Amino acid sequence: MPTVTLVGRHREQQQLQQLLDAARRGESGVLVLRGDAGIGKTTLLTDLVDNAPDLRVLRVRGAEMEMELTYSGVQQLCGPLMSLIGQLPEPQLDALEIALGRKRGRAPDRLLLGLAVLTLVGEASRASPILCVVDDAQWVDSASVQALAFVARRIHVDPVAMVFATRDRGPDALTGHCELSLQGLEDHDARLVLSTAIPGRLNDSVAETVLAEANGNPLALLELHNALIRGELAGGYGLANATRTETQIERTFVSRLRALPSETKTFLLVAAAESTARPEWLWAAAHRLGIGPEAAAPAEAAGLIAAQGSVRFRHPLIRAAVYHSSSAAERRRVHAALAASIAGPDDDDHRVWHRAHAAEAPDAQTADDLERSAERARARGGLSAAASFLEHATKLTPDPFVRASRALDAAMTSLEAGMPDSATRLVASAAAAADDELIAARCELIRAKIAFAASRGSDAPPLLLAAAQRMQRLDPSESRKAYLGAVLASILVGRMATDQHNSSPSVAKAASNAPAAPHPPRALDVLLDGLVIRLTEGYVAAAPRLRSAIREYLRERDIGVAEPGWHDLTARVCLDLFDQDAYNFLAARQVEDLRAAGALTMLPVALVTFAGVCVSAGNFGQADALLDESAAIIAATGAPPRPAIKTYLAAYRGQEQICREGVQQTVDSAASRGEGYDVSVAMYAAAILHNGLGQYQEAFNAAASGARYDDVGMCGYLLGELIEAAVRCKEHNAATEALGRLLKRTKASGTPTALGIGASATALVSDGSIADAAYREAITHLRRSPVAVHLARTHLTYGEWLRRERRRSEARSQLRIAYDMFAQMGAAGFAERARRELSATGEAVYVQPTGITVDLTTQESHIARLARDGYTNAEIAGLLFISARTVEWHLSKIFAKLGVTSRRELRAILMESP
């Protein structure tokens, strides 16, 4: 292929040069080049590297046939940096070594692995600026793309320039970065390329035809020129009509291949089939096929490859043309030679991959080996690769039942990997593979799970229910899990059920016909039975069984046999029973376990849940830190935000605008998903906000709307808000009716939290000695409960009642306790309400400012709190998914804003901040 000086790319070269200049100044930058095949992406990258002799260059190149090899892209990037891995924190080091197959262990969490790569690149950039170029990103394995995209999102102030080149339909993980779209060359530039490539004068009509066909694509111009030289275009009449440029280019390459000796074509096919370009494998396979090193020379002379030890195709389309223009028999022969040439004990996956492509008919042994490769890929965290291996195994499995089972395993793995379309296709292939009742039932169950994953709306419960019913006789244990899944789906749908058959009571009634639980029953068995009673017979009848389910679940967690996937549902049941101690324990334990396992993908939800625990306990500062950590992970992954607990915190702080926006965002998000449960969560936050601010009619409207539906875990707390607002609005009938509903629950529960909330609500609707005794009883119970916000609110409402009873001295005592508690928490709305009541008793209250008043950004505030609490820069970097250098940069700004010069001074100035 002729070498041509860059023409018509001055603007693009300038933009890329700016990235290099920024890296030299110690700044980071990311750019995604998008464009069609042959448009010049690789040429621009080569020019960029040539202009960066003073930068350390790290290269990654995707290959279409390497997409199934998990973390091959990470291997390319990190290979030159392995001398630095000793500087990684141990969890990151373990994740990277497991991903690269250097050690065995639990599959690394994607975020932890991304953090390891980020830290490694950051450490390397301390010695010299880094230029990282990723070519053909659309063909880099998905696990590596996610890791590289993570690095690109989290590189902030390190001297690192990252450039990705990809087709227009490139990986979704790269969206959101600065992009440069490469279009075809302008007409005058295209003419210049053509005239430079073709010596002498070109017939005008032929030139116009070539220019029109190439549409400004530089590679197309050159390849069509080559075809002209060979006389294949017959004076311009031989050009294809209106085919896509990529196909035309491949066609010209295929035409050039025909002129090569047969040994050279076979050698090229070996190189095309073995995408890793390991020279020892390639030459060994060629030798098995009777081909010597001299076979490479004609291809190199034709400009198709560069062969210096290893073999590299000049363009990915050449590889594609070589491979796809060969016959199926030729490809199988080459793959068989490669499989026989790969002998290393650590190369089983490569070997079996080639064996699979060499197979002419079903092969049980190869299928079994592919299944083992899938297990290894899963162990390294490569779910998409595992799904691909399983799909290959499916095709080679001779037994219809085993083939269908493997297809379903591949479908579930695809679903876990976030590929629902592939999962749906594999389920269809499983259904066609075997006429078996169990296979058909499993197909139906996985289809239901796909629907539930796609949208937790009202479509999911009936699908899961039907699958559970079909599985009932065939696999009772799996059937019970499916019934529990249907019940969970119906709880999440809640008020948004589209018809009566999708409602929680209807689904629970159907689930009452589930197979009998085993003996002894598992926690999820007791949970299913308890929820069926809860949703069909009511709260009081279900409370004993649900308490047993919580006890059994906690026991199973302690001994490590708890079924995965049911933590969230169990936590909702804890809230439903007002068992705040169990709920808090589960929330804290979940965060602890996920951190220990490095399961950062699941950690944001757990952090948000634990932040809610901290809000209820009055530890707003700790809740802030947890929400910041969750937000950092969400920002790192590009996952959608989870505003519910942040809204709950804003409600207690009296931050009206933030809370209103959060409520609306939560309601809109819930509506889009068909998930009515979150509407109740939003209404609860709104009711707290308005009760705190004294906006009782709005509080009444929100609480009444929320409590209208009996959501498991939410309704009881909403009834408490409704009673307070109804009393203030003089809606006595509504208050009395809500109290009756609440007391049935609190008495059946019997926890300190339940009894305290019930007694406090009783006091609100009562008079005289009954109210007085109820307030005292509520305070006694709530002092034994971890929900400090409810204790403070009871002191407040008791003080307000005492003031109206003209018992000013006693009122001051209760109101002072309430004010101090709210002020210490930072619950500004309720604190102001207590302050007004205290003023009405004649006591002056002086609000003392606490904490820092300097305007720090959210990121700076989080880093400052972590530094105050003794975390090192490396530890802060790990928690926030940024590099240590970024932490240093932020701390320098924080020190300047606060006027301090050391961490000791920082701790001193922040000691009073929550």
N, C-alpha and C positions, 0 to 999 in steps of 0.2 A: 504494500500500500504506500503510495508516495507520501513523503513528508511535506507538509505545507505550513508556511508561516501563518500564524493566526491572522485572519482577515475579518474585519467587521465586528470585532469583539472588544473594542477599546473600552466601552462603558463597563462591560462585565469584568475586564481585567482591572480596571480602576477600583471597582467595588471589592474585588478579592484582595487587591493590594492594601486597601484600607484595613482589612482584617489582619494582615501581616504587620502593618504599622502599629495597630492597637496592641498586638501581642508583644511587640518590641517595647512598647511603653508600659508593659505590665498589666494590660487589660485583656479581658476575654471577649470572644465574639463567636457567633454561630451563623452559618449561612447554609441554606438548602438550595442546591441547584436542581431545577426540574426541567425536563425536556425529553423529547422523543429519542429513540435510538438513532445514533449517528449525528445528532445535532451539535456535538462538540463538547460534551461535558468532560469526558476523559482528557481531551486535549487541553481544556482550560485547567484541569487539575494538574496536569504535567507541567504546564507553564507556571502555575502557582508554586509548585515544588521547586522548579528551577530558580525561581526568584526568592527562595527562602534558604540560602546556604547557611545562614547563621541560626536557623531554628532546627530543633530536633523534630524529625518527621516520623509520625506513626501512621502506618497505612493499613486499611482494611479494604478488601475487595470481595464483593459478593459474587457467587457463582450459582447459576440456576440449579445445578445438580448437588449443591452443598447445602441447600435450604433445610434439609432434614437432619443435618449434623449440629446438634445443640451446642451453642456457645463457640462455634468455629470462628465467628467474628470477634468475640472477646479474646480468643486465643491469639488471633492475628494482632490485635491491638496491644495486649499485655505481654506477649512473648518477649519483646525487647526490653521490658521493664521488670522482668522477674527478679533481677538483683535487688530490687527495692521492696519486695513483698514482706521482708522482715520488719518493715516499719508500719505494717498494717496492724490495727487492733485485732485481737484474737478472733472475735466473731467474724470480722470482715475477711481475715486470712482464711478461716475455715470455709467460708462461703465461696471464695474464689478458687481455692484448691479443689473443693468438691466439684464445682462447676467445670473446671478444666480437667477433671479426672485424675488429679494428682493424689487424691486421697478419697476414701469412702466415708459416707456419712449421710445424714438426713438431707433431703433436697434443700438447697439454699433458697431462702426467700429472695424474690426478684429485687426488692428494694435494697436489701442488705448487700446483694451482689453488686448492684449499681453503685452503692456507696463505696464498696471496695475498689471498683474501677475508678471512681471519682477521686478517692484518696490517693490511689497509685499515680494517676495522672497529675494530681496536684503536687505530690512529692517530687515527681520528675521535673515539673516546671520550676522548681526551686533552683535547679542547675542551669537551665536555659529555657527560653520560650518554646512552646510546643505547637506544632502544626499537625493536626489530625485530619487526614483525608479518608473519606469512606466512599468508595466508588461502587456503582451498581448496588446501592442500598436496598433496592427492591428485591435483591436476591440474597441478602444477608439473612441468616436464620433469625426467626422472630424473637427468640430469647436474647440474642445479642443486640438486635435492634432496640429492644426495650432498655437494655443496659446502657447502650450508647446514647439513646435519647434522654435517659435519666441524667447522664453526665452533662449533656448539652443543656438541659434545663437548669442544672444546679451549679454549673461553672459561672462564677460571678466576677471575681477580681483576680483570678489566676491568669498568668500570661499564656493563655491557651486559645488558639484559633481552631475551630472545628468546621469542616466543610463536608456536607453530604451531597453526593450526586445520585439522582434517582430518576426513574421514569415518572411521567406525570401521574401515573397510578401507583405511586410509591407507598411506603408504610404509613399508616395513620399516626403512628407514634411520633412522626417528624412534623406534624402540623403544629402551628403556633410559633414557629421560629421565623426569622427573617428569610424570605424566599426570593430567589432570582429565577425567573422563568426564561429559559432560552428558546427563542423563536428562530424561524428560518432566517437566513441572511437576506439583507436587502438586495434588490435586483442588481445594483452595480457591484456589490461585494460578491454576489454569486457569480457574476460574469468574470470578475477578476480571478476567482478561484478556478473557474473552468479554463480561462485563457492561460493561466499559469501552469495548469496541469497538462494541457494539450499543446505540444509543440506545433508551430505552423498555424495556418488559418483553418478554422472550422467552418464548415458549411452553415450559413446563417439559419436555414430552416431546421437543420439538425440541432444546432445550438439552442434555438428557441424551444424545440421539443424537449431537449434534455433539461433545460432550465424549468420548464413548466412541470415536467415529471418530478424533478428533485424538490421543487417547492422550497428552495433555500436551504435544504439539508446538505451540509458539507460532505458527509460520507456518501450520500447518494450521488452528488455531483462527481466525486472521484470514481466511484464504482461504475457509474454509467459511462464515464469517460473510458474506463478500462474496457468495458464492453464494446465501446466504439472502436477502440484500437484493434480489438480482435475481430471486428467486422460483424459482430453479432446483432447489431441494431439495423443492419441493411439500410443504410442511408436514412435512418430515423424511423423507418416503417416497422421495425421489429420491436419497438417499445411496447410494454404492457399497457393496457388501458386502465386508468383510474384505480390502480390497486394501492393499498396503503404503502407508504414509503418503506417501512420496516420489511414488508414482504418483498418489495422490489430489491432492496439491498441484499437480503438473504438469497434471492434468486440469482443475483449477479455473483455472489460468493459460490453458490452451488455450481454455476457455470464454470467458474475458475477451477473448482475442485476436479471437474471432469478431465482437465488436461494433465493432471498429476499422475505419476506412476501408481500402480495399485498398492505397492508396499507403502508409499507415502500416505495414501489415503487411509490405509489401515492404521498406520502410526498416528495420524491425526485423530482417528476415531478413538484410539486408546487414550490419547491426551484429553479428548473431549469427554470421555466417559469417567475419567478419574479427575474430578474437579480440584482436589487438594494439590495437584501438581507435585506430589512427592516423587522426586526423580527415580529413587530406587524401585518404587512400585511400577512406575511407567516403563522403565527400561527392562525390568524383569518380565513384565507382561509382554512387551514387544519381542523379547528374546524367545518367549514361549511360542509366539506366533511366527517365529522364523524371520524376524525383522531386525536389522542391525541399525546402528546409529546413523549410518549414511542416508537412511530413509528420510531424515528430517530436512536434509539440505534443500531439496526442491521446494518444500513448503516455505522454508525461510527465504529462499531466493524470490519466491512469489509474493513476499510481504505478508504472509498469513500468520506466521508465528515468529517469536524470538526464542531461540533455543541456545541457552548458555547454561548448561547443567540442568536446570529445570526448563520446562516448556511453557510459554505464555502466549495465548492467542492475542493478536493485535486488537481484536474487538470481540465483545461477547457474542455478536451476531455471527461471527465466523464459527465459534464453537457450536452455536445452535444450528447453523447450516450444515456443519460436518455431521453432527449427531443425527439430526432429523432427516437428512437426505440419505442416510445409510439404511439398508434393509434391516428388518427385525432380526433376521438370522445373523447378520454381521454384528449387530449390537450384542446379541446374546453371546456370540463367540468371544468378543472382546471382554465383556463383563466376566465371563468364565475365566479367561486368562488373568484378569486382574485379581479375581477372588483367590486364585491359586498362587498368586505372587505376594499376597499380603499374609505374613506369617507371624507378626508380632503379637504377644499375649495381650497387649492393650488395644489392639486394632480389630477386635471382634466385630464391632458395629460396622466398620468399613467393609470387612470381609463379607458379612452376611448381606449387606446392602447390595454388593455386586453379585452374590449368589442369587439373590432374589430377582435381579434384573437379567440374570443368565438363564433363569428357569423357563423351560418351554412348556411345562405342564405343572399341575399342582404337585407340591413337594412338602410332605408333612414335616420332615426334619428341618428344612429351611424355614417353614412357618413357625415351628417351635423356637428356632433360634431368633427369628425376628421378634417374637413375643418377649424373649429374654432381653433383646436390645431395647424394646419398649420399656421394660422394667428399669433398665439402667438409665435410659433417658429421663424417666420420671424421677428417679433418685437424684439426678442432677438438676431437677427443676425444669426439664424441657418437655412440657406437656404437649406442645404442638408436634415435636419430633416423636414423642411416644405415640401420639395418635396416628402419625404417618407410618411408623413401623407396624402398628397394629393393623392398619388398613392394608399394607402390603402382605402381612401375615394372613389376613382374611382371604385375599385373592389366591393365595397358594395353598390354602387348607382344603384337603380333599373331602373330609367328612362334612356333610351339610350342616349337622347340628353344631359341630365345633366351629365351622365357618360362620354361622349365624351368631353364635355366642361371642366370637372375636369381633365381629362387626359391631355388636352392641357395646362391647368393652371400648372399642375405638370411638363409638358415638359418645359414650359418657366422658371419655378422655377429651374428645374434641369440645364437648360442652364445658368442661372444666377449663379448657384452654381459651375459652371465649370465642369458639367457632360454631355457633348454633346451626349455620347453614350446612356445614360439613356433618354435624351430628344428625341433622334431619335426613341427609342423603344416606348416611350409613345405616340409620334405622330402617329406611326403605329397602336397602340391600339385604339387611338381616331378615326382614319380613319375607323377602322373595327367596332367600336361601334355604329355608327349612319350613316344612309344614308341621309345626310343632306348637302345641298349645302354650307351653311355658315360654317359648321364644316370642310368640304373639303377645302374651301378657307383658313380657319385659319390654317389647316394642312400645306398647301402649303406655307403660309407666315412664319410659324415657321421653316419649313425645310429650307427656304431661309435664315432666321436669323441664323440658326445653321451653314449653309455654310459660311455666312459672318463672324461669330465669329471664325470659324476654320481657315479661310484664307481670308484675304480681297483682294483676287486676282480676276481674271477676271471671275470666276464662279459665283460670288455673284450678279453682276448687272442684268443679265438676269433672275435669279431665283427670285430676289426681284421684278423685273418688271412684271414677269408673275403672281406673287402673288398679286401685286397691281391691275393688270387688272382683275383678278378673283374676287377680293374683291370689285371692283368698284361699282357694283349695290347693293351689299349686305350690305356694311358698308362704305359709302363714306368717313367718317372721317378717318377711319383706312386705307382706300385705299390711301388717300392723304399722310399719313405718310409713307406708303410703297413706294409710288412713290418718295418721298423725300429721303428715304433710298436708293433707287436704284440710284438716282442722286448722292448722297454722295459716294456710292460705286464706281460709274463710275469715279468720280473725283479722288478718291484715287488710282484707278487702273491706270488712266492716260495713259501714253505712253505704258504701258504694256498690253493694251487691245489686246486680241488674235485675234479678228476679228472686222470688222467695226460695227457689231451689238452690240458689247460690249462697243464701244467708247462713250464718254460723249455726243457728239452731237446726236448720234442715240438714246441713252437712254433718253435724254432730249426731243427729238422729240416725243418719245412714251409717255413721261410724260405730254406732252402738252394736251393729251386727258384725263387727270385726271378729276374726278368729280369737279363741280364748288365749289369754296370756300364758306364757310358759311358767313353769314352777321351778325355782322361785322367779317371780317377775323381775324384769329389768326396770330401771327408772323410767324409760320411755314408755313401757307398758302401763305403769301406774299413772304416768302423766296422761296418756291417752284416755284411760278409763276416767280419771278425774275431770278432764276437760269435757268429755262427753256428758258427764253429770252436770258440770258447771253450765253448759250451754243448753241443756234440755230441761233439767230439774231446778236449776238455780244455784246461787252462791252458797247458801247455808248447807244444802245437801252435799255439795262438792268439797267444802273446806277440809274435812278430815282426810279425804283421799289425796287432795292436792298437797296438804302438809306432808303426807307420806312420800309423795313423789319428790318433793324438795329434799327431804332427808335422804332418800335413796340416791338421788342424783349427787348430792354432796359426798355421800359415802363412796360412790363409784369414782368420782373425781379423785378422792383421796388415794384409792388403790389403783388408779390409772386404767380403769376399764370402761369409763363413761363413753357412750356412743357419741361420735362427733356430730356436730350440726344442730344440736338441740339446746345449746346454751342460751340463745336469745329467747326461745319460747319459755324455758325454765325461769329466766329472769323476769319475764312478764308475769308469770304466775306468782313469783315472790312479791312483786308489786301489788298484784291483785289481793294477796293475803295480808298486805301491809307488813310483810316480814322484811323489814328494812335491814335487819342484821344479816340475813341470808343474802339479800340482794347486794348489799355493800360488799360482803365477802366474795361473792361470785364476780362482781365487777373488778375488785382489786386483784383477785386471783387470775382473772382472764388477762389483764394487762401484764401481770408478772409472768404468766406462762408464755404469752406471745412474745414478750421481750426476750425471755430466755431462749426461746426457739428461733428467734430472729424472724418471726412471721410478720414482717412489717406490712404486708398487703392487707392483713386482717386487723392490724393494730389500730388504725384510725377509728373504727367503730367502737372498739373496746375503750379507747381513750375518751371518746365522747361520752360513752355510758358512765365511765368512772368520773368524768367531770360533772355529770349530773348528780352523782353521789356527793361530790364535794360541795355543790351548790346547796343541796338539802342540808348538809352538815354545817353550812355557813362558812366554808373555806373557799371564798370566792377567788382568792389569789391562786390557790392550788388549781382551782377549776380553770382559771386563765391559762396557767402553764400547760395543762393537759390539752386544752383547746388549741393553743398555739402549736403544740407538738403534733396534734392531729392535722391541723391546717398545713403544717410543713410537709407532712407525708402526702396529703391530698394534692398539694401544689406540685410535689415531686412526681406524682403519678398521673396528674391531669384528671383525676377522678372527680365526680361532681361533689360539691360541698354538702355538708350535713348540718343544716342550720338550727335544728330543733333545740339542742341544749344551749347553744349560744343565745337563742331567743329566750329560753327559760332563765338564763343568767341575767340577761338584759331586763327581763320582767322584774326580778327581785331588786335590781339596781335602780329601777325607775327610769330606765333609758327608753323613753317613750318612742322616739322615732326608730331606733334600732329594733326595738321589740315589734312595733307595728310592721316594719318591713320584713322582719323574720317570719312573723305570723303569715303574712301574705305569700312570701316565698314558699313556706312550708305547705300551705294550702294549695298553691298552684302546682307545686311538684307532686303532691299527693294526688291531685286530680288527673295529672298527666299519666300517672302510673296506675290509676284506679285503686289506690291504696288508702281507704278511708280511715284507717287507724291513726295516721299522722294528722288528720284533721282534728281529732280529739286532743292530740299532743299540742297542736297550735292553739286550740281554744283554751286549754289549761294555762298556757303561758299568757295569753291575752287576759284571762280572768285574774291571774295574779297581778299583772301590771295594773289593771284598772282598780282592783281592790286596794292596792298599795297607794295609788294616787288619789283615792277617794272618788273615783269615777264609777260610782256603783251601778248605774244603769247599764253602762257598757260592760261592766264585769258580769252583771246578771245575764245580759244577752249572750255573751261568750260562753259562760258556764252552762246556761240552759241548753245552748246548742250542742255543746260537747257532751253533756250528761244524758242527752236524749237517746243515745245509743250505748248499750252496755258493753263497752270495750274492755276486754280483759286487761287489768293492770292500770287503767286510766279512770274508769268511771267513779270509783270510790273517792279519789282525790278531787275530781271535778265536782262531786256532790258537796264536798266541804266548801269549795269556793262559791258554789251556787247558794248555799245556806247563808253565808256571810253577806253576799250581795243582796239576796232577797230580803233579809232582815233590814238592811239599810234602805232598801227601796220600798219598804212596807208591803212587800209581796208575801204576806203571812201564810197564805195557803200553799204557795210554792215552797216556802221554807219548811213548813210542817211536812209536806209530802216528801221533800228531799231528805229530811231528817229521818223519816221512817225507813226509807231505802238505805240510808247510810248505816243506821244503827243495826239493822239486820246483818250487815257485813261486819261491822266492827266487833259485835258480840261473838259472831261465829269465828272470827279470826283470833281474837284474844291476845294479840301482841301488844306491847306497850304503845307502839305507834298507833295501832287501831283504836285501842281504848282511849288514848289521849285525844285523838282527832274526834272520836265520837262524843266524848265528854265536852270538849270545847264547842262542838256544834250544838249540843244540847243546851249549854249555857247561853248561847246566842239567842235561842228562841224562848228562853225561860225568863222568869222574874223572881225577885226576892231571894229567899234562902235557897231555893232550888238552883237558881243561876249561880249564886255564890259557891255552893257546894260543888257544882259541876265544874266551875273554873278551877277550884282547888284540886279536884280530882284529876282534871286534865293536866295541870302542871306536874302533879306527882307522877303520872304515867309518862309524860313526855320527857321528864328528866332522865328516865331510863331508856329513852329512845335516841338514836343517832340523828334524828331530823331536827337540828337546832332551829331551823327557820320556823317550824311549827310551834316550838316552845316559845320563841320570841313573839310570834304572832298571838299566842294565847295570853302572854303577859300584856300585850298591847290591848287586846279586846277586853281583858279583865280590867285593866286600868281605865279604859274608856267607860266601861259599865260602872265602875266604882265612882268615877267623877260624876256621872249622871245621877247616881244615888247620893251625891253630895258627901261622899266619904273621901274628902280631898287628900288627907294624909296617906291613907292606904293607896289611893289612886296614884299619888306621886311615886310611891315605892315601886308599884308595878310598872308604871310608865317609864321610870328611870331605868329599870332593868331592861325593858324593851328597847328604849332608845340606845343604851350602851351596847346591847347585843347587835342591833341593826347597824349602828355606826361602826362597830368593830368589823362586822361582815362587809360593809360597803353597800348595804341595802338602802339606798338613798330615799326611795319613795316611802317605804315604811318608816324609816328614821324620821323623815319630815312629818309624817302623820303623828308619830309619837311626840315629836317636838312641839307641834301645835297643841296637842292635848296637855302636855306639861305646862305650856304657857297659859292655857286656860285655867290651870289650877293655881296660877300665880307664881310658878317657879320659872326663873329665867334660865335659858339654856344657851350656852355659848359654844358655837361650832368651831372646833379647832382644826385648821388644815393639817393634814398628815401626808406623808409620802413626798415624792418628788413632783415638782410642777414644771420641769423642763419638758419641752415637746419632743419626746422620743418617738420614733416610728414603732409600729407593731413589732417588727423584727428586732429593732434595737432594745425595746422593752423586754422581749423574751430573752435575748442574749444577756442583758444586764441582770435579770433575775437569776439566770443559770450561773453566771459568774459570781454573783453574790452568794449563791448557795454552794460554791466551792468546786464547780465543774471546771475541768481543764479545757483549753481551746479545742483539743482533739475530741474530748467528750461532747462538748457543745456542737462541734461540727457533725458528729455522729447522730446526735439527737435531732438536729435541724436539717440534715441531709444537704450540707454545704461543705465546702473545703475549709481546712483549718486557716488558710490564708484569708478567706472571706470573714471568718470570725475575728481574726486580728484586725482587719480593716474596719469592721463594725465597732469593735471595742475602742479603737483609736478615736472614732467619731463620738462614741458615748463618753469617753473620758473628757474630750474637748467640750462637749455640751454641758457636762456636769461640773467641769472645773476640777477634776481629780487627776491624779497621776499614778495611782496604784490600785490594785484590787482591794487592799485594806481600806482605803478611803472610799472606794465604791461601796463596799459592804456597810461602812458606817453611814453613808448617806441614804442607802436603800433599806436599812434595818426596819424602818417604820412603814415601808411600803408593803401592801398585802401581796 
